[in-house]
């Protein structure tokens, strides 16, 4: 019985970790409202290595990582 509780707790922790990983991500449209550049520029930069995640064919970005990447390029 205690093992079942521990497994449930571990599962809840993993779910929280996954949610936390994606908390900072924004869609391409959201990124475009935050920063003054075009959709075409973002697509070019993604091809050049701009940090992003592709989930089910959609692009997601962490705005902090994008800002750091832009300063370095």
PyMOL commands that set and color helices and strands:
alter all, ss='L'
color gray80, all
select helices_A, chain A and resi 2-23+28-34+39-47+63-72
alter helices_A, ss='H'
color red, helices_A
select strands_A, chain A and resi 25-27+53-55+58-62
alter strands_A, ss='S'
color yellow, strands_A
deselect
rebuild
show_as cartoon
